[in-house]
Amino acid sequence: MRRFYAVRGGAGDVAEPDINAKPQDNLYLAVNSEWLSKAEIPADRTSTGVNSELDIKIENRVMKDFADIAAGKEKMPEIKDFDKAIALYKIAKNFEKRDAEEANPIQNDLQKLLSLTDFADFGKKSKDLYMGSYILPFVFGVDADMKNTDVNVLYFGGPSTFLPDTTTYKTEDAKKLLDILQDQSINLLMMAGIGKTEARVYVENALAFDAKVAKVVKSTEEWADDAAIYNPVSYDEFIAKFKSFDMTKFLDELLPEKQKRVIVMEPRFLDHAEELINAENFDEIKGWMLVKYINSVAKYLSQKFREAAFPFNQAITGAPEMPSQIKQAYRIANSAFDEVVGIFYGKKYFGEKAKHDVEDMIHNMLKVYEERINHNTWLSDETKKKAIVKLNALVLKIGYPEKIEKIFDLLQVDPEKSLYENEAAMDKIRTKYELNKLTKPVDRSVWLMPGNLNNACYDPQRNDLTFPAGILQKPFYDINQSRGANYGGIGATIGHEVSHAFDNNGAKFDENGNMNNWWTKQDFAEFNKRVGQMIDIFDGLQYGPAKVNGKQVVSENIADLAGLACAVQAGKNDGADLKDLFENYARSWMEKQRPEAIKTEVQTDVHAPQPTRVNIPVQCQDEFYDAFGVKKTDGMWLNPEDRITIW
């Protein structure tokens, strides 16, 4: 661990408000403590803060629109497939019908699992199970080939565990959480018509299989390494790993055409696949699939099923209450038709004037990034040139997409059928659509985020930046707020996403999104040295009841650091008030979380908790010291040699 003159992240505890805090000692607390001391977390949420308040604002807006359109108070918008979202919303909010149906909608599909007699029978029916609303003990997906992003390829990995992450099994909370899941699952199976003794055996078998899976699938920290996902093996080599399960037959029936190779995301899981997926483990596999199934479909059934499926989620998140019925109905429709709803939101709530202003800010940030690369002191000229080529090739996606992806034309909603039956039918269409991508080139116009999402992202395989309309509002951005506030908000976010093109993952991908090391060996070694500094400065940082894993969150922290540095430079170029910039940067990460939610986030998220993302990036900016007159005796002081600069 490196030694720092003052405190990593400033003096004090960012999880506890201190209304007397000064910016020179703890910027986050100085800006946010008054709010933190008064804020109350809504009963159906795990946190509150800038992002959750923005999420609520967006959700309330569109929920009202849905209610008015469904009631005929507003006309149906002229957006393709939007009527399907409203139709699904109407089905989901009809709890009188859902309550009367009880477990009837799932009986046919549940019986398909219950009727499995042995491992051979499981193998025989595995393709049909995979196409349905079931979760098998392995995962396939289709995405761009990381070394040739013009073509789609088949990816393979292991299933998710019952607990949030493999590391959760090593905590003192593990047994308590698994006991809650056990009781919940037995109860749900009994509500579905299975006897208590039989249900208990199924769940005990499920937990036994989950314990085996947890030992071989990746942790969140391991998933944070994008390049480690890419492990191509020949089709024959892949098939040879499965002795008991007939993977040849399964893939022949499942895929639209035979593949020459498979990209293995989890080599360790593949190496252990045979000892997991075999006849001896059949009872455990069957129980595991039943538990996964009943817990995943309960939300589509009656209110009693919703309530019965809530305790485990409550234990993980700490939320006292589940979302209201009408809120759940909206969320189900929004989830199924997210891109369509996002286009509706973008067209209604995000204007062309704001879009052009944001575009100007992004171009300003890209110009600053290019200047910073050119003036970089530790990169060779060769690597600098290639970095600028990648920067200039970035594709911008702002607001919402102009066209709707074809999948939404294929999805259908039948008002005569139950909510579960509609969801199950759409699951089959989505799975088939995904697999059929193997016969088509990569569609680079597809957006990874809908327009009504309060978020942003960089896609290394498409080398594009997505800024949905949802995030392009106060406090991140407003055409009428100060330039300093805009640079501290959306400016830092823009810089953050651009920086992902050059973080420890993005640095391994070229301007076309192909995994291709374009660095010199010496430059990459120096870069990794600085990555190590970022790991060290965050590792073990205490936030409430948990400690941050520096390695797990390093990519996002690099992006935070570089994003803020570029926003500061762009703000200076634009004559912005830097105090305003730093204060709005601190405000944009304002958050109060439940202790249970903090634990889960720290175990499962590649982002550091929001409050911890303020002070360390700020401590590394020389301009902060000048703007606030920070001295060596102040809590926010870091010695100049300890201030990290990457981009």
N, C-alpha and C positions, 0 to 999 in steps of 0.2 A: 504494500500500500504506500502511495506517495504521501509525503508530509506537506501540509498546507499551513500557511502562516495563521490564517483565521479559521473559520468553520466552513466546511464544504456546504454550500447551500445557505450560507448566512447564519447569524446568531438566532437562537430560538427554534421552535418547533412549528413547521408550517401547518401541522394538523390542529394546532391550538391558537385561537385568535389572541392578539395582543394589540389593543387599540393605542398603546403608547409606542409601538414600534416605529422606528425611523427608517426611511429608505436606505440610509447609509449602513444600517445594521441588518435589515431584512426587508427587501423591496416588496416581496409577496405579502408579508403581514402588514406592512405600512399601507399598502393600497387596499387590501381586502379585509382587514380585521373587523372593521365596523360591520360590514355585511356578514362575515362569518359568525360574529357574536349574536346576530339576530336571525340568521337563516334557519328555516325548518325544512327538513326533507319530506316531500309528499309521501303519504303512506304507501302508495303503490310504486314508489321509485327507490332506487338504491343510493341515489345521490342528488344533490342539487348544485347549481352553479351556472356559469355563463353558458356552457354547452347544453346542459339539461334544460335551462330556461328557454334557450333558443329552440331546442327539440320540442318542448311543450308548445311554444308559440306556433311553430310550423304545424304540429299535429292538430292543435285546436283550430287553426285556420281551415285546414283541409277536412277535419271532422265535421265542421259546420257546413262546409260546401257539400260534403257527402250527404249529410242529413237533409239539407235543403233540396238537393237534386233528387234524392230518393223519394222525398215527399211531394215533388212536383212544384216546389216553390221557386226553383231555378231550372232553366232548361238544360237539357243534356248538352255538355260542351261538344263542339265538333272536333273531337279528337278520337282517332281510330282506336277501337277496343276499350274506350273508357266506359261504355255501357256495360261491359262485362264486369268491370270492377264494382260498379253500382249493384249489379245483379247479385254478385257474390256477397257484397255488404248486406243486402237485404236478407239473404239466406242466413248469414252469420248472426244477424241481430234478432232473428226470430227465435228467441229462447223458449217461447211457449211450445213451438214445434220440437226444438232440440231437447227440451226436458221430457216431452212426451215420448220421444224416440228412445231415450235412455241409451242402452248399449246396442240396440238393434242394428244401427248402420254398420258396425264393424264385425258383425257375427260371421259373415261369409269369409272375410279376410282373416279373421282370428282363427277360424276353423282350419284354414290352410296350414297354419303353423301347428296347431294342436294335433292335426292328423298325421304329421310327419312320424313315420314309424321307426326309421333307422337311418344310418348315415347314407346308405345307398339311395334311399327315398329322398333325402335332402339333396343329394347330388343330382338326381333325376329332375327335381323341381326347382333347382337353384336359379335357373335362368328366369323362370316366371316370378320367383320371389324377388329377384333383383329388380325386375321391371315394375314391381308393385311398391307399396308403401312400407317396405320392410328394410331392415338394416342387416346386412350380412357381415360375417367376421373378416371382411376385406373390402377394399374400396378401389374402384376404377374411376378415372376421370379423363377428359379430353381437353388438351390445351396446346398452345403453340410449342413446337420443339424449341427448346432453349438455345440450340445451336443453329437452328434454321427456322426463324420465326414466321416464315411464309406458309409453313405447313403445320397441320395439327397431328398430334401423336397421342398414344395411349399412355396414361400414367397409372401407377399402382401404388397403394399404400395400405396401412393397417387401419383398423376401426378406432373410433374415439372411445375413451374409457368412461366409466360411470362418473368418477370424480373429475373436477375441472382440468387437472393436469397430472402427469405421472408423479410430480413432486408432492402433490397433495396427499398421496398415500403414505408419505414419510412424516406427515405432521401429526400433532396430537389430536387434531380434529377429525382425522380419517375415520376412525371407528364410529364416532357419533354420526357423521354424515352417512356412512354406509348403513348404519342401523335405521336411520330415518328413511333412506331409499328402500330398504328391505320392507319395512312396515308399509310404506306407501305402495310399493309394487304388489305386495300380497293383497292389500285392500282393493287396488284397481282390478286385479285379476278376478277377485271374488265378485266385485261389482259387475264384471263382464260375464259372470256365470260359472266360474271355475270354483270347485270346492276348496275349502280352506287348506286341507292337508296337501292336496295336489298343488295349489298355488304356492305354498311354502316350499315344497320340493323344487318347483321351477325356479323360484327366486334364489334359493340356496345354491342351485347349480349355476345360475347366472352369475352370482357373486364369485363363485370359484373360477369360472372362466374369465371374468373380468380381471381377477387378480393375476392370472397368467398373462393376459394381454398387456396389463400395465407394466410388466417387467420388460417388454420388448418393443413397444411403440415409442415414438419420439416424445420428448418433453418439449414444452414451448421454447426453451432455450435452443434446443436442437433445430426446431422448425425455423428459428430466426435466421438461419444460414441458408439463403436462397440457393446458392450454388450446390449445396449438399443434397438438394432435392434431385439433381440430375445424375442418375446412375443408369445409363442405357445398357440393357442386356438383350441378347438375341431372343427371338420368340421361343426357340427350342430350349435355350438355357433357362428361360423363365418357367416354361412348362415342366421342365425336369425337376424343379424344386417341389412339385406337388406329386406325391406318390399315392396318397389315399384319395384325395379329391380329384375328380376327372376335370382338370382345368381346360384340357383341349376341347372336350365336348361343350363345356360351359361357354368358352369364348367363341367357338364355332357357331353356337346358337345365338349368342348375344350380339356379336359385332357385325356391322354391315359388310366388312371385308377383312380378310386375314391380315394381321400385322407382321412386319418383318422383325420388329423389336418392341420392347416395352420399356418405358422409363420408370425405374423403381425409385420411388421417393423415400422408402424406408428399407434399406438393405438388411438391417438387423431383423426387422419383422419378416422379410422374405426368407431369411436364413432359418427362422424358427416356425415358418408357416406349417410345415409338415407335422411338427410336434403339437401344434395347436388345432389344426383342421384335420381331424382323423376320426375313425369310427369309435375309438375309445372315449373321445370327448363329445360324442354326439349329444348325450343328455345335457351336458353343460352348454353346448352351442344352442340347442333348442331353447333351454331356459333363458339364456342370454338374449336371444332374438325376441322371445316373448316379452321380456322386461323392457327391452329397447322399444318394442312396438307399442305396448300398452301405455308407456309413459309419453311417447311422442304423439299418439293420436287422441289422448284424453282431452286435449284442448279443443277438439272439434266436436265434442259430444255435449252432454248436458251440463248445467251449472254444478250439479253434484260431482260429476267427473272432474270438472275444472278445479273445484275445491279440494278434491281428493288427491290431485296431482300437484298441489301447491307446496306442501311442507318441505320437500327437498330443495326446491327453488328458493324458498324462504330461508332455509338454513344456510344456503350458499351466499345469498345476496343480502339477507337481513331485512328485506322488505316486509313490513307488517301486513300489508294487504295486497291482493292481486288486482290487476286492472279491472275497471268496471266492464260490464257486458258490452256497452256501446263502444267503449274504447277497444276492446278485443275485436269486435266486429270490424271496426275500421282498420285495425292493424293487420287482420287476416287478409282483407281485400287489398290493402296497400302492399303487403308482402307479395301476394300473388301477381299483382300488376304494377310492380314498383316503377318501371320505366314509364309506363303510360301515365300513372299518377304524377310522376316527376315532371313530365312534359306539361301536364295541366297546370301544375304549380308554377313552373317557370314562366309559362305564357301569361298567367294571371298576376303574378307577384314580382316578376323581375323584368325590368324594362331594358330597351335597347341602349338608352343613354348610359345606364349603369354598366351594361355589358361592355360598351366601348371604353368607359373609364377604367374598368378592371383590366381590360386588354392593354391599355396604356401603362398601367402599373406593372403588369407582368413583363411587358417589353422593357420598362425601366429596370426591373429587377434582373432580367436576363443580360442587359447591358452591363449592369454592375457586376454580375457574376463573371462575365467575360473579362472585365477589367481586373477583377480579383485573381482570375486564373493567370492572366498575362503578367501580373505583378507578383505572382506567387514566388516565394524564395526557395522552396524545397523541391519543386518539380522541374524536370528537364524540359527543354524546348520541344523535344519530340512528343512527350506526353501532353504538354500544354496544347499543342496543335490538335491532337486527337480529342482532347477534352472539349475544345471549342467547336470542333466538328459535331460532336455529340450534342452540345448545347444548342447549336444552330438547327439541329434536326428535330428538336423537341416539337411535338404536336400539341396544340392547345385545345382543350375541350371546356368551354365556359358556359355555365347556365344550365342548359339541357340539350339533348340531342335533337337534330332536325328530323331524323327518321326513327321509326319504331322497329326494334329487332323483330324478326319474323316469328319467333316463338310465341309472341302475344297474339298473332293472328291464329295460331294453331290451338291455343287454349280455348276451351269452351266451358260455359257455365249453364247448367240445367236447373231451372227454378223448381222443377218437380222432384229433384233428388236432394238428399240430405247434404249438409255441409261436408261431412266426411267423404261421402261418395264423390262429390265434386273435387275435393282436394286429392283423393286417390286417383281419379281419372287424370287430373293435371300432372300428378307425379309421373305417371306412365309416359305422358307426352313429353315432359321435360327430359326424362331419362333417354327416350328414343332420340329426341332432338340433339342432346349432348353427344350421344354415340355416333349419330349421322354426320357430325362435324369431321369425323375421320375421313370422309370422302370429299371434303370441301377445303378450299384454302382458308387461311386465317382471315377473318373479317376485322380489319383494324379500325373500322368505324364504330364498333361496339363500345358502349360506355360501361365502365365498371361500377359506376354509382348513378343513382337516379337524381333528378333535378331537385327533389324536395328533401334531400339528405343534407344535414349539417356536417359536412366532412369534406375532405379533399384527398387526392391520391396521385402517386406516380406509379406507372406500370413499366417496369424495366424491359418487359418483352415487347412492348409497343413503343417505348420511349415517348410516352405521352403524359400530359398533366391534365387532371380533371378537377374542375372547381364548380361543383353544383350550385345552383341558385340558392339553395338552403343556407350555405355558409356566407353568402355574399350580402350580409346585413349586419347591423350593429350587434355587438361592439367591434366585430371584425372589420366591417366595411359599411360605410354610408357615404354617398356622394356629397352629403352636406356636412360631414364631420371633418375635423382638421386633418391635414395631410400627415401630421405626426401620429395621430390616433390611427389613421388608416395604415400607415407603414408598420406601426407596432402591432396591429391586428392582422389584417389580410396580407400586408407586406411580408411579415415574418412567416405567415402560412405559405405564401407563394415561394419564398426563399427556402422554406422547409421542404416543400415538395420537389423543387428543382434540385435541392441538395441530395435527395434520394438517388438521383442519377449518378452521384459521385460518392455515396456512402460505402460502407464495407461490402454491401451487396451490389449496389448499382455500379460500382467501380469495375465489376467483372463482366458488364454487358456493354456492347458497342452502340453506335448511333442507330443501328437497325434493330436493336433489342436482342441481338445474338450474344450468347455467352462466349466472350472472346476477350482475353486479357490484352488490353491495349496499352498497358503500362510497361515501363522499363522495370527490370528487376530491382534496381536501386530505389526508384521512386516508390514502388509498391512496398518495399521494406520500410521506408520512411513513413509512408501512409499508415502502415500497420502499427508503427511505433506510436503514432498519434491516436490511433484507434484504442490502443492499450491505455493511453492516458485517460480517454473518455470512459473506458471500463472502470478504471481505478477510482476516478473522482465520484462516480455514482455508486459503486459497489458497496453494499452494506449500509447505504443511507437509510436511516430510520424514518418511516412515515407511519404514524399511528401504531398499529400492532404488528407491522411487517417491515422487513428489510428488502431493499431493492437489489435485484440481481443485475449487476452492471453489464455482464456479457449478454444477457437476454434482451436488454433494452438499448444496446449500444447504437444500432442503426438509427433509431428514432432520435437518440440524443445527439448524434452527429448532425442529423438534419435540423434539429432545434438550434444547435450552436451556429451552424453555417447560415441557416435561415435568418436568425436574428442579426448576425454580422452583416449580411447583405441588405437587410431592411434598414439597418443603421446607416450604412453607406448611401443607400438610395435616398433615405430621408435627409441626410446631410446635403446631397446633391440637389434636392428639391427644396432646401431651405426650411425643413420641418423642425419643430421644437422637439429636441431629443428627450427632454423630461417627459413631455406628453407621450412620446413614442414608447419609452420604457415603462411608463405607468400603464398605458393601455395594453402593452405586452403582458404585464403582470395581471391586469384585470381579465384578459382573455382566457387565462388558465384558472380563474377562480372556481373552487369546487369544495364541497363538503360531502363526505361519504360515510356510509355506515361501516363500522369495523369489519363486518363479515364481507362486505363488498371489496374493501381494501385488500383483505387476505386473498380473495379470489382473483382480483385484478393483478396483484403482484405475482401470483403463480401462473397466470394464463396470458398476460398481455405483453406484447413486445414494446409497448410504450411505458415509460415510467409514469407513476401517478401524476395527475396534472399539476398539483401544487409544487411538486419537486422539479418540474420542468422550467421553472421561472428563474430562480436565483443563480444556479450554476452557469447557464448560458450568459446571463447578465454579468456575472462576476468576471467573465472572460472578455468583456468588451471594454477597452480603454476609455471609450467615450462615456461610459456610465460613470466612471470615477470623476471625469471632468464635469459632467452635467450636475452631479449631486455633491461634489466636493468630498468624496470618500477618502478617509485617511487610514493609515496603517492600524490605528487603534479601533477602527470600526469593524462590525461583524461581517460586512460584505467585502472586506478587503481580501484580495489574493495577491501574493507577490507577483510581479510581472512575469517572472520565469515560470510560475505555476499556471498562468492564464493560457488556455489551450486555443490555438488557431489551427483550423484544418483548411477551410476554404475562405 
